[in-house]
C-alpha cells in the first residue's frame, strides 16, 4: 500500500468516525431549533440547499414522482436522483425507515 492509499484509508476512517460522532450528538440534542442553527453554521448556503434537496428528492420519489419530473422541479441531475432511488429501493433502506418514522410521528 502506498502512502496516498494509507492517507485515504485513514481519512475515510476519520470521516466515518466524525459522522458517527455528529449523529450521536444530534440524537442527544433533542432541540430542533438548536439542530437547525447548528446546520446553518456547519453548512454553507449552497451546501444546505443541496442537503435539503437530497431529502426533498427522496420524499418526491416516495410520492411516486418520476425522476425526470424531480430533475425539472429541483434542477437536479438524473444521476443524483437515480442514486436516491436506488438507496430508497434497497432492502432495509435507511431512507424507507426515516420516511416510515416520519409518517408514524405526524
CORZI-V928932 format. One record per run of one state. SS is the DSSP state (2 for helix, 1 for strand, 0 for the rest). FROM is the first residue (numbers start at 0). LEN is the number of residues. If there is no record, write none. Layout:
SS;FROM;LEN
SS;FROM;LEN
//
This chain:
0;0;2
2;2;27
0;29;2
2;31;11
0;42;2
2;44;19
0;63;3
2;66;8
0;74;3
2;77;12
0;89;4
2;93;11
0;104;2
//
